[in-house]
Amino acid sequence: MRSILTLAILTVAGGSLWAQEAQDGWKVVKDQQGACQLTVPSDWKSDKQSASLVRSPDGRMNAAPNVANAGESFAAVTAADKQMMPPLKIVENSQTRLWYSYAGRSPAGGANWYVAVAGSPVCRAQITFKSPSAEATARQIALSLTQAK
């Protein structure tokens, strides 16, 4: 019985360690303060001006995590961001995540996504892709946004 309990504890603990790492072939990118993170394919490169802005090798996708001001609530952050980047289409609007597309400089067929996750701090990201075929990758990036581990 004791060995079964020990095995169960190690399995749960091990699972939480794996959850903090990027999936195979992906890497963690943190915002400039190191408070928020997302994952992107490992061949993506950081911008020379801002290490938290990363781009795909072909330059057709980019992502940038950032952190809201300390002490700001999820509701206040997302309300202000909706004013600056009005939603075109809501993907998710829950108590823990706001995710939508907004108008930007992407050419026809591309998209700009805003994602924010509740927590302390509130983390958010902007993800841009220029080809509809990149949507699956953009979705994985959006779902990876979280507070830094």
N, C-alpha and C positions, 0 to 999 in steps of 0.2 A: 504494500500500500504506500509506504513511504517513497519508494522509487517511482511509483506512478505520479505522486504528487510533485516530486522533484522534477520529473520529466515535463509535467504540465507547466510548472513555473518557468522552466528554462525555455520551453516552446513559446510561451507568451512574451517573455523578456526578449528572446531572439527575434521574434516578429516585430517588436517595436524598434529594435536596432535597425533592421532592414528597412522599415518604413521611413527612416530618416535619410537614407541614401538614395541617390538617383538610380533609376532603372539602368540596366546594361546599355551602354552606348550613349548615355546621356550624362550631363554634368549639372551641378548646382551653380546657379548665378544668384548672388545676393545684391540687394540695393546698396547704395553708397554708405549708408550707416550700418549695414550688416544686420538689420532688423527683420527684413523680409527676404524670401527667396522663391525661386521657381527653377524648374529644370528644362534644359534644352538639349538637342542632340550635341554630342561631344565635339563635332567638327565646327560648331558655331564659334565665331570670333568676337571678342569685345571691341567696342569702339575705342579709338585712340583718345578721345576726349572724355569718355565716361565708360568705365569698366562694366557698369551695370547694364548698359545698352549692348545687346548682343545681336549679331546678324548671321543668317545662314550663309554658307559659302558662295551661293549665287547672288546674294544681296536682295533676294525677293521676299524675305521674311525677316522680321526683327521682333524683339521683345525687350521690355524694360520693367523690372520690378521697382517699386518705391514704397516708402513708408509715409503714412499720414503724420501730422503733428502729434506729439505726445498728448494724451488726454482727450483727443477728439473722439467722439462716438462714431460708430459705424453709420448711423443715420445721418449725422451731420456731414461726415466725409462724403458719403454717396450723394447726398442732396446737392452739395456744392459742386461735385464733379459732374452731375447731370446738367447743371447750369452751364458749365464750360464745354461739355461734350454731350449734347442732347442725344438721347437714345433713338436709334432708328428701329431696332428690333431687340426685344428682351429675350435673352437665352435662359437666364435664371434670375429670379428675384425672391430670395428666401431670407430668413433671419441671419443666415451665416454667409451668404454669397450674393453679390450682384454682378451680373455678367450681361453685357449687351454690345451690339454693334453701334457704331456712330460714324457720321460723315467725317471724312478726312481727305488726305491727299492721294489716297490709293486710286489707281486707274480703274476703269470698268473691269469687273470681274474680281477685284480684290476686296479686302475688308479690313476694317479697323475694329478691334475689340478692346473694351474696357472690362477689367475684372477687379473686384474688391472682395476681400474676405474679412469677416468680423474677427475681432480678437484684440489683444493688447500687445502690440499696437495693431491698428487697422492696416492691412497690407493691400496694395493695389498694383495693377500692371496694365500696360498697354501692349497689345500684340497686333502687328500688321502683317498681312500676307497679300501678295499680288496675284495669286493663282488659286482658283477654287480647289485644285488638287492638293493644296497645302492645308486645307481645313482640318484634316485629321491630326496633323502634327500640331497645329495651333490649338486644337482642343486639348491635347495632352498637356501642352504648356500651360494653358489656362487652368486646368484642373490641378496642376502641381503647385500653384501659388499658395504660400503659407507663411507663417511666422518662421524666422530663421531657427534652425536647430542648433 
